[in-house]
C-alpha cells in the first residue's frame, strides 16, 4: 500500500475543485469535488485528529 506523498486542490470553476492525491509510488488519483464535499473531508480529518490528540492526552496523564 502506498503512502501519501502529496496532495493539491485547484479550483476548476466557481463550483468544482480538482483534488489530486499522489502516493509515494508515483500513482496519482484525480477527483472533482464541490466545496461542500471538501468541507466534509476537512471536518472528518479534524474529528479524527482531535480524537487522536485526546487519546494521546489520556495516555500521558
C-alpha distance matrix in Angstrom:
0.0 3.8 6.7 9.8 12.3 15.1 16.7 20.2 22.7 25.7 28.7 29.5 32.8 34.4 32.2 28.8 26.1 23.2 19.9 17.6 14.1 12.4 9.1 9.6 8.9 11.9 11.1 13.3 14.1 17.8 19.5 23.1 24.1 27.4 28.5 28.6 25.0 23.9 26.3 24.8 21.3 23.0 24.9 21.9 20.1 23.5 24.1 20.9 21.7 25.3 24.4 22.3 25.2 27.7 26.0 26.0 29.7 30.5 29.1 31.0 34.3
3.8 0.0 3.8 6.7 8.6 11.6 13.5 17.0 19.8 22.8 26.1 27.0 30.4 32.1 30.2 26.8 23.8 20.8 17.5 14.9 11.2 9.1 5.5 5.9 6.0 8.8 8.5 10.6 12.1 15.7 17.7 21.3 22.5 25.8 26.7 27.3 23.8 22.2 24.8 23.7 20.1 21.4 23.8 21.2 19.1 22.4 23.5 20.5 20.8 24.6 24.3 22.1 24.6 27.5 26.2 25.9 29.5 30.7 29.4 30.9 34.3
6.7 3.8 0.0 3.8 6.2 9.3 11.5 15.3 18.2 21.5 24.8 26.2 29.5 31.0 29.3 26.1 22.8 20.2 16.6 14.2 10.4 8.6 5.4 5.5 7.7 10.0 10.3 11.5 12.9 16.0 17.9 21.1 21.9 24.9 25.3 25.9 22.7 20.7 22.9 22.1 18.3 19.1 21.5 19.2 16.6 19.6 21.0 18.1 17.8 21.6 21.7 19.3 21.5 24.6 23.5 22.9 26.4 28.0 26.7 28.0 31.4
9.8 6.7 3.8 0.0 3.8 5.8 7.9 11.6 14.6 17.9 21.2 22.9 26.1 27.5 26.0 22.8 19.5 16.9 13.3 11.1 7.4 6.2 4.6 6.1 9.0 9.8 10.0 10.0 11.1 13.6 15.4 18.4 18.9 21.8 22.0 22.9 19.9 17.5 19.8 19.5 15.7 16.2 19.0 17.2 14.4 17.4 19.4 16.9 16.4 20.2 20.8 18.8 20.7 24.0 23.4 22.9 26.1 28.0 27.2 28.2 31.5
12.3 8.6 6.2 3.8 0.0 3.8 7.2 10.7 14.2 17.2 20.8 22.5 25.9 27.6 26.6 23.3 19.7 17.0 13.8 11.0 7.9 5.7 4.9 4.9 8.4 8.4 9.8 9.8 11.9 14.1 16.4 19.3 20.2 23.0 23.0 24.5 21.8 19.1 21.5 21.7 18.0 18.1 21.2 19.9 16.9 19.6 22.0 19.7 18.8 22.5 23.5 21.4 22.8 26.3 26.0 25.0 28.1 30.3 29.3 30.0 33.3
15.1 11.6 9.3 5.8 3.8 0.0 3.8 7.0 10.6 13.5 17.2 19.1 22.4 24.0 23.3 20.1 16.4 13.9 10.9 8.4 6.2 5.4 7.0 8.2 11.2 10.1 10.9 9.5 11.0 12.2 14.3 16.7 17.5 20.1 19.9 21.7 19.3 16.3 18.8 19.6 16.0 15.9 19.4 18.6 15.8 18.2 21.0 19.4 18.4 21.9 23.5 21.7 22.9 26.3 26.6 25.8 28.5 31.0 30.4 30.9 34.1
16.7 13.5 11.5 7.9 7.2 3.8 0.0 3.8 7.0 10.2 13.7 15.7 18.9 20.4 19.5 16.4 12.7 10.4 7.3 5.5 4.4 6.0 8.8 11.1 13.6 12.0 11.7 9.2 9.5 9.7 11.3 13.2 13.8 16.4 16.3 18.2 15.9 12.9 15.7 16.7 13.4 13.4 17.1 16.7 14.3 16.8 19.7 18.7 18.0 21.4 23.1 22.0 23.1 26.4 27.0 26.6 29.1 31.5 31.4 32.1 35.0
20.2 17.0 15.3 11.6 10.7 7.0 3.8 0.0 3.8 6.6 10.2 12.4 15.5 17.2 16.7 13.8 10.0 7.9 5.9 5.2 6.7 8.8 12.1 14.4 16.6 14.3 13.9 10.8 10.7 9.5 10.7 11.7 12.3 14.5 14.2 16.8 15.0 12.0 14.8 16.6 13.8 13.7 17.5 17.8 15.8 18.0 21.1 20.6 20.0 23.0 25.1 24.4 25.2 28.4 29.4 29.1 31.3 33.9 34.1 34.5 37.3
22.7 19.8 18.2 14.6 14.2 10.6 7.0 3.8 0.0 3.8 6.8 9.4 12.1 13.5 13.0 10.3 6.5 5.5 4.6 6.4 8.9 11.8 15.2 17.9 19.8 17.5 16.5 13.0 11.9 9.7 9.6 9.4 9.5 11.1 10.7 13.7 12.4 9.4 12.3 14.5 12.4 12.4 16.1 17.0 15.6 17.5 20.6 20.8 20.5 23.1 25.3 25.1 26.0 28.8 30.1 30.2 32.2 34.7 35.3 35.8 38.3
25.7 22.8 21.5 17.9 17.2 13.5 10.2 6.6 3.8 0.0 3.8 6.2 9.1 11.1 11.4 8.8 5.5 5.1 6.7 8.4 11.7 14.3 17.9 20.5 22.1 19.4 18.4 14.8 13.7 10.7 10.7 9.5 10.1 11.2 11.1 14.6 13.9 11.5 14.3 16.9 15.4 15.4 18.9 20.1 19.1 20.8 23.9 24.3 24.0 26.5 28.8 28.8 29.5 32.3 33.8 33.8 35.7 38.3 38.9 39.4 41.8
28.7 26.1 24.8 21.2 20.8 17.2 13.7 10.2 6.8 3.8 0.0 3.8 5.6 7.3 8.1 6.3 4.4 6.3 9.0 11.4 14.8 17.7 21.3 24.1 25.6 22.9 21.6 17.8 16.2 12.9 11.9 9.5 9.6 9.6 9.5 13.2 13.3 11.5 13.9 16.8 16.1 16.2 19.4 21.0 20.6 22.0 24.9 25.8 25.8 27.9 30.3 30.7 31.3 33.9 35.5 35.9 37.5 40.0 41.0 41.5 43.7
29.5 27.0 26.2 22.9 22.5 19.1 15.7 12.4 9.4 6.2 3.8 0.0 3.8 7.1 7.6 5.3 5.0 6.3 9.9 12.2 15.9 18.7 22.3 25.3 26.2 23.3 21.6 17.9 16.0 12.4 11.3 8.5 9.6 9.9 11.1 14.5 14.4 13.4 16.2 18.6 18.1 18.8 21.8 23.2 23.1 24.8 27.4 28.2 28.6 30.8 32.9 33.4 34.3 36.7 38.3 38.7 40.5 42.9 43.8 44.5 46.8
32.8 30.4 29.5 26.1 25.9 22.4 18.9 15.5 12.1 9.1 5.6 3.8 0.0 3.8 5.5 5.5 7.1 9.6 13.0 15.7 19.3 22.2 25.9 28.9 29.9 27.0 25.3 21.5 19.5 15.8 14.1 10.9 11.0 10.0 10.8 14.1 14.9 14.4 16.5 19.1 19.4 19.9 22.5 24.3 24.6 25.9 28.4 29.7 30.1 31.9 34.2 35.0 35.8 38.0 39.8 40.4 41.9 44.3 45.5 46.2 48.2
34.4 32.1 31.0 27.5 27.6 24.0 20.4 17.2 13.5 11.1 7.3 7.1 3.8 0.0 3.8 6.2 8.3 11.7 14.6 17.8 21.1 24.3 27.8 30.9 32.2 29.6 27.8 24.0 21.7 18.2 16.0 12.5 11.4 9.2 9.1 12.2 13.9 13.6 15.0 17.8 18.7 18.9 21.1 23.3 23.9 24.8 27.2 28.9 29.3 30.8 33.1 34.3 34.8 36.8 38.9 39.7 40.9 43.2 44.7 45.4 47.1
32.2 30.2 29.3 26.0 26.6 23.3 19.5 16.7 13.0 11.4 8.1 7.6 5.5 3.8 0.0 3.8 7.0 10.5 13.1 16.5 19.6 23.1 26.4 29.7 30.9 28.5 26.3 22.6 19.9 16.4 13.6 10.0 8.4 5.8 6.8 9.4 10.8 11.3 12.8 15.1 16.2 17.1 19.0 20.8 21.9 23.1 25.1 26.7 27.6 29.0 31.1 32.4 33.3 35.1 36.9 38.0 39.4 41.4 43.0 43.9 45.6
28.8 26.8 26.1 22.8 23.3 20.1 16.4 13.8 10.3 8.8 6.3 5.3 5.5 6.2 3.8 0.0 3.8 6.9 9.6 13.0 16.1 19.5 22.8 26.2 27.2 24.8 22.6 18.8 16.1 12.6 10.0 6.4 5.6 4.9 6.9 9.8 9.8 10.0 12.5 14.5 14.7 16.0 18.4 19.7 20.4 22.1 24.2 25.4 26.2 28.1 30.0 31.0 32.1 34.2 35.7 36.7 38.4 40.4 41.6 42.6 44.6
26.1 23.8 22.8 19.5 19.7 16.4 12.7 10.0 6.5 5.5 4.4 5.0 7.1 8.3 7.0 3.8 0.0 3.8 6.3 9.6 12.8 16.2 19.6 22.8 24.0 21.6 19.7 15.9 13.6 10.2 8.3 5.5 5.3 6.1 7.2 10.4 9.7 8.5 11.6 13.7 13.1 14.1 17.1 18.2 18.2 20.1 22.6 23.4 23.9 26.1 28.1 28.6 29.7 32.1 33.5 34.2 36.0 38.2 39.2 40.1 42.2
23.2 20.8 20.2 16.9 17.0 13.9 10.4 7.9 5.5 5.1 6.3 6.3 9.6 11.7 10.5 6.9 3.8 0.0 3.8 6.3 9.8 12.9 16.4 19.6 20.6 18.0 16.1 12.3 10.2 6.7 5.8 4.6 6.4 8.9 10.4 13.2 11.5 10.2 13.7 15.3 13.8 15.1 18.4 18.9 18.4 20.8 23.3 23.5 23.9 26.6 28.3 28.5 29.8 32.4 33.4 33.9 36.1 38.3 38.9 39.8 42.3
19.9 17.5 16.6 13.3 13.8 10.9 7.3 5.9 4.6 6.7 9.0 9.9 13.0 14.6 13.1 9.6 6.3 3.8 0.0 3.8 6.5 10.0 13.3 16.6 17.9 15.8 13.9 10.2 8.1 5.7 5.2 6.0 7.0 9.9 11.0 13.2 10.8 8.9 12.5 13.6 11.3 12.7 16.1 16.1 15.3 18.0 20.4 20.2 20.7 23.5 25.1 25.0 26.5 29.2 30.0 30.5 32.8 34.9 35.4 36.4 38.9
17.6 14.9 14.2 11.1 11.0 8.4 5.5 5.2 6.4 8.4 11.4 12.2 15.7 17.8 16.5 13.0 9.6 6.3 3.8 0.0 3.8 6.6 10.2 13.3 14.4 12.1 10.4 6.8 5.7 4.5 6.5 8.7 10.5 13.7 14.8 16.9 14.3 12.3 15.8 16.7 13.9 15.1 18.6 18.2 16.8 19.7 22.2 21.4 21.6 24.8 26.3 25.6 27.2 30.1 30.6 30.7 33.3 35.5 35.5 36.5 39.3
14.1 11.2 10.4 7.4 7.9 6.2 4.4 6.7 8.9 11.7 14.8 15.9 19.3 21.1 19.6 16.1 12.8 9.8 6.5 3.8 0.0 3.8 6.8 10.2 11.5 9.9 8.4 5.6 5.2 6.5 8.5 11.4 12.7 16.0 16.8 18.4 15.4 13.3 16.6 16.8 13.5 14.7 18.1 17.0 15.3 18.4 20.7 19.3 19.5 23.0 24.1 23.0 24.8 27.9 28.0 28.0 30.9 32.9 32.7 33.8 36.7
12.4 9.1 8.6 6.2 5.7 5.4 6.0 8.8 11.8 14.3 17.7 18.7 22.2 24.3 23.1 19.5 16.2 12.9 10.0 6.6 3.8 0.0 3.8 6.7 8.1 6.3 5.8 4.3 6.5 8.8 11.6 14.7 16.4 19.7 20.5 22.2 19.2 17.0 20.1 20.4 16.9 17.9 21.2 19.9 17.8 20.9 23.1 21.3 21.2 24.8 25.8 24.3 26.1 29.3 29.1 28.7 31.8 33.8 33.2 34.2 37.4
9.1 5.5 5.4 4.6 4.9 7.0 8.8 12.1 15.2 17.9 21.3 22.3 25.9 27.8 26.4 22.8 19.6 16.4 13.3 10.2 6.8 3.8 0.0 3.8 5.2 5.5 5.5 6.4 8.7 11.8 14.4 17.8 19.2 22.5 23.3 24.6 21.4 19.4 22.2 22.0 18.3 19.4 22.4 20.5 18.2 21.4 23.3 20.9 20.8 24.6 25.1 23.2 25.3 28.4 27.8 27.3 30.6 32.4 31.4 32.6 35.9
9.6 5.9 5.5 6.1 4.9 8.2 11.1 14.4 17.9 20.5 24.1 25.3 28.9 30.9 29.7 26.2 22.8 19.6 16.6 13.3 10.2 6.7 3.8 0.0 3.8 5.4 7.5 9.4 12.2 15.2 18.0 21.4 22.8 26.0 26.6 27.9 24.9 22.6 25.3 25.1 21.4 22.1 25.0 23.2 20.5 23.5 25.4 22.8 22.2 26.1 26.5 24.2 26.0 29.3 28.5 27.6 30.9 32.8 31.4 32.3 35.9
8.9 6.0 7.7 9.0 8.4 11.2 13.6 16.6 19.8 22.1 25.6 26.2 29.9 32.2 30.9 27.2 24.0 20.6 17.9 14.4 11.5 8.1 5.2 3.8 0.0 3.8 5.7 8.9 11.9 15.3 18.3 21.9 23.8 27.3 28.3 29.6 26.3 24.5 27.4 27.1 23.4 24.6 27.5 25.4 23.1 26.3 28.0 25.4 25.2 29.0 29.2 27.0 29.1 32.3 31.2 30.5 34.0 35.7 34.2 35.4 38.9
11.9 8.8 10.0 9.8 8.4 10.1 12.0 14.3 17.5 19.4 22.9 23.3 27.0 29.6 28.5 24.8 21.6 18.0 15.8 12.1 9.9 6.3 5.5 5.4 3.8 0.0 3.8 6.4 10.0 12.9 16.3 19.7 21.9 25.4 26.6 28.2 25.2 23.2 26.4 26.5 22.9 24.1 27.3 25.7 23.5 26.6 28.7 26.4 26.2 30.0 30.6 28.6 30.5 33.8 33.1 32.5 35.8 37.6 36.5 37.5 40.9
11.1 8.5 10.3 10.0 9.8 10.9 11.7 13.9 16.5 18.4 21.6 21.6 25.3 27.8 26.3 22.6 19.7 16.1 13.9 10.4 8.4 5.8 5.5 7.5 5.7 3.8 0.0 3.8 6.9 10.2 13.4 17.0 19.4 23.0 24.6 26.0 22.8 21.3 24.7 24.4 21.1 22.7 25.8 24.0 22.3 25.7 27.5 25.4 25.7 29.4 29.8 28.2 30.4 33.5 32.8 32.6 35.9 37.6 36.7 38.0 41.3
13.3 10.6 11.5 10.0 9.8 9.5 9.2 10.8 13.0 14.8 17.8 17.9 21.5 24.0 22.6 18.8 15.9 12.3 10.2 6.8 5.6 4.3 6.4 9.4 8.9 6.4 3.8 0.0 3.8 6.6 10.0 13.4 15.9 19.5 21.1 22.7 19.6 18.1 21.6 21.7 18.5 20.1 23.4 22.0 20.4 23.8 25.8 24.1 24.5 28.1 28.8 27.6 29.6 32.6 32.4 32.3 35.4 37.3 36.7 37.9 41.1
14.1 12.1 12.9 11.1 11.9 11.0 9.5 10.7 11.9 13.7 16.2 16.0 19.5 21.7 19.9 16.1 13.6 10.2 8.1 5.7 5.2 6.5 8.7 12.2 11.9 10.0 6.9 3.8 0.0 3.8 6.6 10.3 12.7 16.4 18.3 19.7 16.4 15.4 19.0 18.8 15.9 18.1 21.1 19.7 18.7 22.2 24.0 22.6 23.4 26.8 27.5 26.7 28.9 31.7 31.6 32.0 34.9 36.6 36.4 37.8 40.7
17.8 15.7 16.0 13.6 14.1 12.2 9.7 9.5 9.7 10.7 12.9 12.4 15.8 18.2 16.4 12.6 10.2 6.7 5.7 4.5 6.5 8.8 11.8 15.2 15.3 12.9 10.2 6.6 3.8 0.0 3.8 6.9 9.9 13.5 15.6 17.4 14.5 13.6 17.4 17.7 15.3 17.4 20.5 19.7 19.1 22.3 24.2 23.4 24.2 27.4 28.4 28.0 30.0 32.7 33.0 33.5 36.2 38.0 38.1 39.4 42.2
19.5 17.7 17.9 15.4 16.4 14.3 11.3 10.7 9.6 10.7 11.9 11.3 14.1 16.0 13.6 10.0 8.3 5.8 5.2 6.5 8.5 11.6 14.4 18.0 18.3 16.3 13.4 10.0 6.6 3.8 0.0 3.8 6.4 10.1 12.7 14.1 11.2 10.9 14.7 14.8 13.0 15.5 18.3 17.7 17.7 20.8 22.5 22.1 23.3 26.2 27.2 27.3 29.3 31.7 32.2 33.0 35.6 37.2 37.7 39.1 41.7
23.1 21.3 21.1 18.4 19.3 16.7 13.2 11.7 9.4 9.5 9.5 8.5 10.9 12.5 10.0 6.4 5.5 4.6 6.0 8.7 11.4 14.7 17.8 21.4 21.9 19.7 17.0 13.4 10.3 6.9 3.8 0.0 3.8 7.1 10.0 11.8 9.5 9.7 13.4 14.0 13.0 15.3 18.0 18.0 18.5 21.1 22.9 23.2 24.4 26.9 28.2 28.7 30.4 32.6 33.5 34.5 36.7 38.5 39.3 40.6 42.9
24.1 22.5 21.9 18.9 20.2 17.5 13.8 12.3 9.5 10.1 9.6 9.6 11.0 11.4 8.4 5.6 5.3 6.4 7.0 10.5 12.7 16.4 19.2 22.8 23.8 21.9 19.4 15.9 12.7 9.9 6.4 3.8 0.0 3.8 6.7 8.0 5.9 6.5 9.9 10.6 10.2 12.5 14.8 15.3 16.1 18.4 20.1 20.9 22.2 24.3 25.7 26.6 28.2 30.2 31.3 32.5 34.5 36.2 37.3 38.6 40.7
27.4 25.8 24.9 21.8 23.0 20.1 16.4 14.5 11.1 11.2 9.6 9.9 10.0 9.2 5.8 4.9 6.1 8.9 9.9 13.7 16.0 19.7 22.5 26.0 27.3 25.4 23.0 19.5 16.4 13.5 10.1 7.1 3.8 0.0 3.8 5.3 5.2 6.3 8.6 10.0 10.8 12.5 14.3 15.6 16.8 18.5 20.2 21.6 22.8 24.4 26.1 27.4 28.7 30.4 31.9 33.3 34.8 36.6 38.1 39.3 41.1
28.5 26.7 25.3 22.0 23.0 19.9 16.3 14.2 10.7 11.1 9.5 11.1 10.8 9.1 6.8 6.9 7.2 10.4 11.0 14.8 16.8 20.5 23.3 26.6 28.3 26.6 24.6 21.1 18.3 15.6 12.7 10.0 6.7 3.8 0.0 3.8 5.5 5.2 6.1 8.7 9.9 10.5 12.2 14.3 15.4 16.4 18.3 20.2 21.0 22.3 24.4 25.8 26.6 28.4 30.3 31.4 32.7 34.7 36.3 37.3 38.9
28.6 27.3 25.9 22.9 24.5 21.7 18.2 16.8 13.7 14.6 13.2 14.5 14.1 12.2 9.4 9.8 10.4 13.2 13.2 16.9 18.4 22.2 24.6 27.9 29.6 28.2 26.0 22.7 19.7 17.4 14.1 11.8 8.0 5.3 3.8 0.0 3.8 5.5 4.9 6.3 8.7 9.8 10.5 12.4 14.3 15.2 16.5 18.6 20.0 20.9 22.6 24.5 25.5 26.8 28.7 30.2 31.4 33.1 34.9 36.1 37.5
25.0 23.8 22.7 19.9 21.8 19.3 15.9 15.0 12.4 13.9 13.3 14.4 14.9 13.9 10.8 9.8 9.7 11.5 10.8 14.3 15.4 19.2 21.4 24.9 26.3 25.2 22.8 19.6 16.4 14.5 11.2 9.5 5.9 5.2 5.5 3.8 0.0 3.8 5.3 5.1 6.4 8.7 9.9 10.7 12.5 14.3 15.4 16.9 18.5 20.0 21.4 22.9 24.4 25.9 27.3 28.9 30.5 32.0 33.5 35.0 36.6
23.9 22.2 20.7 17.5 19.1 16.3 12.9 12.0 9.4 11.5 11.5 13.4 14.4 13.6 11.3 10.0 8.5 10.2 8.9 12.3 13.3 17.0 19.4 22.6 24.5 23.2 21.3 18.1 15.4 13.6 10.9 9.7 6.5 6.3 5.2 5.5 3.8 0.0 3.8 5.4 5.0 6.2 8.6 9.9 10.6 12.3 14.3 15.5 16.5 18.3 20.1 21.2 22.4 24.3 25.8 27.0 28.6 30.5 31.8 33.0 34.8
26.3 24.8 22.9 19.8 21.5 18.8 15.7 14.8 12.3 14.3 13.9 16.2 16.5 15.0 12.8 12.5 11.6 13.7 12.5 15.8 16.6 20.1 22.2 25.3 27.4 26.4 24.7 21.6 19.0 17.4 14.7 13.4 9.9 8.6 6.1 4.9 5.3 3.8 0.0 3.8 5.4 5.0 6.2 8.7 9.9 10.5 12.3 14.4 15.3 16.3 18.4 20.0 20.8 22.4 24.3 25.6 26.8 28.7 30.4 31.5 33.0
24.8 23.7 22.1 19.5 21.7 19.6 16.7 16.6 14.5 16.9 16.8 18.6 19.1 17.8 15.1 14.5 13.7 15.3 13.6 16.7 16.8 20.4 22.0 25.1 27.1 26.5 24.4 21.7 18.8 17.7 14.8 14.0 10.6 10.0 8.7 6.3 5.1 5.4 3.8 0.0 3.8 5.4 5.1 6.2 8.6 9.8 10.5 12.4 14.2 15.2 16.6 18.5 19.8 21.0 22.6 24.4 25.7 27.2 28.9 30.4 31.8
21.3 20.1 18.3 15.7 18.0 16.0 13.4 13.8 12.4 15.4 16.1 18.1 19.4 18.7 16.2 14.7 13.1 13.8 11.3 13.9 13.5 16.9 18.3 21.4 23.4 22.9 21.1 18.5 15.9 15.3 13.0 13.0 10.2 10.8 9.9 8.7 6.4 5.0 5.4 3.8 0.0 3.8 5.5 5.2 6.2 8.6 10.0 10.8 12.3 14.2 15.5 16.7 18.3 20.0 21.2 22.7 24.5 26.1 27.3 28.8 30.6
23.0 21.4 19.1 16.2 18.1 15.9 13.4 13.7 12.4 15.4 16.2 18.8 19.9 18.9 17.1 16.0 14.1 15.1 12.7 15.1 14.7 17.9 19.4 22.1 24.6 24.1 22.7 20.1 18.1 17.4 15.5 15.3 12.5 12.5 10.5 9.8 8.7 6.2 5.0 5.4 3.8 0.0 3.8 5.5 5.2 6.1 8.7 10.1 10.6 12.2 14.3 15.4 16.3 18.2 20.0 21.0 22.4 24.5 25.9 26.9 28.7
24.9 23.8 21.5 19.0 21.2 19.4 17.1 17.5 16.1 18.9 19.4 21.8 22.5 21.1 19.0 18.4 17.1 18.4 16.1 18.6 18.1 21.2 22.4 25.0 27.5 27.3 25.8 23.4 21.1 20.5 18.3 18.0 14.8 14.3 12.2 10.5 9.9 8.6 6.2 5.1 5.5 3.8 0.0 3.8 5.5 5.1 6.2 8.7 9.9 10.4 12.3 14.3 15.2 16.3 18.3 19.9 21.0 22.7 24.5 25.7 27.1
21.9 21.2 19.2 17.2 19.9 18.6 16.7 17.8 17.0 20.1 21.0 23.2 24.3 23.3 20.8 19.7 18.2 18.9 16.1 18.2 17.0 19.9 20.5 23.2 25.4 25.7 24.0 22.0 19.7 19.7 17.7 18.0 15.3 15.6 14.3 12.4 10.7 9.9 8.7 6.2 5.2 5.5 3.8 0.0 3.8 5.4 5.1 6.3 8.6 9.9 10.7 12.4 14.2 15.4 16.6 18.5 20.1 21.4 22.9 24.6 26.1
20.1 19.1 16.6 14.4 16.9 15.8 14.3 15.8 15.6 19.1 20.6 23.1 24.6 23.9 21.9 20.4 18.2 18.4 15.3 16.8 15.3 17.8 18.2 20.5 23.1 23.5 22.3 20.4 18.7 19.1 17.7 18.5 16.1 16.8 15.4 14.3 12.5 10.6 9.9 8.6 6.2 5.2 5.5 3.8 0.0 3.8 5.5 5.2 6.1 8.5 9.9 10.6 12.2 14.2 15.3 16.5 18.4 20.1 21.3 22.6 24.6
23.5 22.4 19.6 17.4 19.6 18.2 16.8 18.0 17.5 20.8 22.0 24.8 25.9 24.8 23.1 22.1 20.1 20.8 18.0 19.7 18.4 20.9 21.4 23.5 26.3 26.6 25.7 23.8 22.2 22.3 20.8 21.1 18.4 18.5 16.4 15.2 14.3 12.3 10.5 9.8 8.6 6.1 5.1 5.4 3.8 0.0 3.8 5.5 5.1 6.0 8.6 9.9 10.3 12.1 14.1 15.2 16.4 18.4 20.0 21.0 22.6
24.1 23.5 21.0 19.4 22.0 21.0 19.7 21.1 20.6 23.9 24.9 27.4 28.4 27.2 25.1 24.2 22.6 23.3 20.4 22.2 20.7 23.1 23.3 25.4 28.0 28.7 27.5 25.8 24.0 24.2 22.5 22.9 20.1 20.2 18.3 16.5 15.4 14.3 12.3 10.5 10.0 8.7 6.2 5.1 5.5 3.8 0.0 3.8 5.5 5.1 6.2 8.7 9.8 10.5 12.3 14.2 15.3 16.7 18.6 20.1 21.3
20.9 20.5 18.1 16.9 19.7 19.4 18.7 20.6 20.8 24.3 25.8 28.2 29.7 28.9 26.7 25.4 23.4 23.5 20.2 21.4 19.3 21.3 20.9 22.8 25.4 26.4 25.4 24.1 22.6 23.4 22.1 23.2 20.9 21.6 20.2 18.6 16.9 15.5 14.4 12.4 10.8 10.1 8.7 6.3 5.2 5.5 3.8 0.0 3.8 5.4 5.1 6.2 8.5 9.8 10.5 12.3 14.3 15.5 16.7 18.5 20.2
21.7 20.8 17.8 16.4 18.8 18.4 18.0 20.0 20.5 24.0 25.8 28.6 30.1 29.3 27.6 26.2 23.9 23.9 20.7 21.6 19.5 21.2 20.8 22.2 25.2 26.2 25.7 24.5 23.4 24.2 23.3 24.4 22.2 22.8 21.0 20.0 18.5 16.5 15.3 14.2 12.3 10.6 9.9 8.6 6.1 5.1 5.5 3.8 0.0 3.8 5.4 5.1 6.1 8.6 9.8 10.5 12.3 14.4 15.4 16.5 18.5
25.3 24.6 21.6 20.2 22.5 21.9 21.4 23.0 23.1 26.5 27.9 30.8 31.9 30.8 29.0 28.1 26.1 26.6 23.5 24.8 23.0 24.8 24.6 26.1 29.0 30.0 29.4 28.1 26.8 27.4 26.2 26.9 24.3 24.4 22.3 20.9 20.0 18.3 16.3 15.2 14.2 12.2 10.4 9.9 8.5 6.0 5.1 5.4 3.8 0.0 3.8 5.5 5.0 6.1 8.5 9.8 10.5 12.5 14.4 15.4 16.7
24.4 24.3 21.7 20.8 23.5 23.5 23.1 25.1 25.3 28.8 30.3 32.9 34.2 33.1 31.1 30.0 28.1 28.3 25.1 26.3 24.1 25.8 25.1 26.5 29.2 30.6 29.8 28.8 27.5 28.4 27.2 28.2 25.7 26.1 24.4 22.6 21.4 20.1 18.4 16.6 15.5 14.3 12.3 10.7 9.9 8.6 6.2 5.1 5.4 3.8 0.0 3.8 5.4 5.1 6.1 8.6 9.9 10.7 12.5 14.4 15.6
22.3 22.1 19.3 18.8 21.4 21.7 22.0 24.4 25.1 28.8 30.7 33.4 35.0 34.3 32.4 31.0 28.6 28.5 25.0 25.6 23.0 24.3 23.2 24.2 27.0 28.6 28.2 27.6 26.7 28.0 27.3 28.7 26.6 27.4 25.8 24.5 22.9 21.2 20.0 18.5 16.7 15.4 14.3 12.4 10.6 9.9 8.7 6.2 5.1 5.5 3.8 0.0 3.8 5.5 5.0 6.2 8.7 10.0 10.7 12.4 14.5
25.2 24.6 21.5 20.7 22.8 22.9 23.1 25.2 26.0 29.5 31.3 34.3 35.8 34.8 33.3 32.1 29.7 29.8 26.5 27.2 24.8 26.1 25.3 26.0 29.1 30.5 30.4 29.6 28.9 30.0 29.3 30.4 28.2 28.7 26.6 25.5 24.4 22.4 20.8 19.8 18.3 16.3 15.2 14.2 12.2 10.3 9.8 8.5 6.1 5.0 5.4 3.8 0.0 3.8 5.4 5.1 6.3 8.8 10.0 10.7 12.5
27.7 27.5 24.6 24.0 26.3 26.3 26.4 28.4 28.8 32.3 33.9 36.7 38.0 36.8 35.1 34.2 32.1 32.4 29.2 30.1 27.9 29.3 28.4 29.3 32.3 33.8 33.5 32.6 31.7 32.7 31.7 32.6 30.2 30.4 28.4 26.8 25.9 24.3 22.4 21.0 20.0 18.2 16.3 15.4 14.2 12.1 10.5 9.8 8.6 6.1 5.1 5.5 3.8 0.0 3.8 5.4 5.1 6.4 8.9 10.0 10.8
26.0 26.2 23.5 23.4 26.0 26.6 27.0 29.4 30.1 33.8 35.5 38.3 39.8 38.9 36.9 35.7 33.5 33.4 30.0 30.6 28.0 29.1 27.8 28.5 31.2 33.1 32.8 32.4 31.6 33.0 32.2 33.5 31.3 31.9 30.3 28.7 27.3 25.8 24.3 22.6 21.2 20.0 18.3 16.6 15.3 14.1 12.3 10.5 9.8 8.5 6.1 5.0 5.4 3.8 0.0 3.8 5.4 5.2 6.4 8.8 10.2
26.0 25.9 22.9 22.9 25.0 25.8 26.6 29.1 30.2 33.8 35.9 38.7 40.4 39.7 38.0 36.7 34.2 33.9 30.5 30.7 28.0 28.7 27.3 27.6 30.5 32.5 32.6 32.3 32.0 33.5 33.0 34.5 32.5 33.3 31.4 30.2 28.9 27.0 25.6 24.4 22.7 21.0 19.9 18.5 16.5 15.2 14.2 12.3 10.5 9.8 8.6 6.2 5.1 5.4 3.8 0.0 3.8 5.4 5.2 6.3 8.8
29.7 29.5 26.4 26.1 28.1 28.5 29.1 31.3 32.2 35.7 37.5 40.5 41.9 40.9 39.4 38.4 36.0 36.1 32.8 33.3 30.9 31.8 30.6 30.9 34.0 35.8 35.9 35.4 34.9 36.2 35.6 36.7 34.5 34.8 32.7 31.4 30.5 28.6 26.8 25.7 24.5 22.4 21.0 20.1 18.4 16.4 15.3 14.3 12.3 10.5 9.9 8.7 6.3 5.1 5.4 3.8 0.0 3.8 5.5 5.2 6.3
30.5 30.7 28.0 28.0 30.3 31.0 31.5 33.9 34.7 38.3 40.0 42.9 44.3 43.2 41.4 40.4 38.2 38.3 34.9 35.5 32.9 33.8 32.4 32.8 35.7 37.6 37.6 37.3 36.6 38.0 37.2 38.5 36.2 36.6 34.7 33.1 32.0 30.5 28.7 27.2 26.1 24.5 22.7 21.4 20.1 18.4 16.7 15.5 14.4 12.5 10.7 10.0 8.8 6.4 5.2 5.4 3.8 0.0 3.8 5.5 5.4
29.1 29.4 26.7 27.2 29.3 30.4 31.4 34.1 35.3 38.9 41.0 43.8 45.5 44.7 43.0 41.6 39.2 38.9 35.4 35.5 32.7 33.2 31.4 31.4 34.2 36.5 36.7 36.7 36.4 38.1 37.7 39.3 37.3 38.1 36.3 34.9 33.5 31.8 30.4 28.9 27.3 25.9 24.5 22.9 21.3 20.0 18.6 16.7 15.4 14.4 12.5 10.7 10.0 8.9 6.4 5.2 5.5 3.8 0.0 3.8 5.6
31.0 30.9 28.0 28.2 30.0 30.9 32.1 34.5 35.8 39.4 41.5 44.5 46.2 45.4 43.9 42.6 40.1 39.8 36.4 36.5 33.8 34.2 32.6 32.3 35.4 37.5 38.0 37.9 37.8 39.4 39.1 40.6 38.6 39.3 37.3 36.1 35.0 33.0 31.5 30.4 28.8 26.9 25.7 24.6 22.6 21.0 20.1 18.5 16.5 15.4 14.4 12.4 10.7 10.0 8.8 6.3 5.2 5.5 3.8 0.0 3.8
34.3 34.3 31.4 31.5 33.3 34.1 35.0 37.3 38.3 41.8 43.7 46.8 48.2 47.1 45.6 44.6 42.2 42.3 38.9 39.3 36.7 37.4 35.9 35.9 38.9 40.9 41.3 41.1 40.7 42.2 41.7 42.9 40.7 41.1 38.9 37.5 36.6 34.8 33.0 31.8 30.6 28.7 27.1 26.1 24.6 22.6 21.3 20.2 18.5 16.7 15.6 14.5 12.5 10.8 10.2 8.8 6.3 5.4 5.6 3.8 0.0
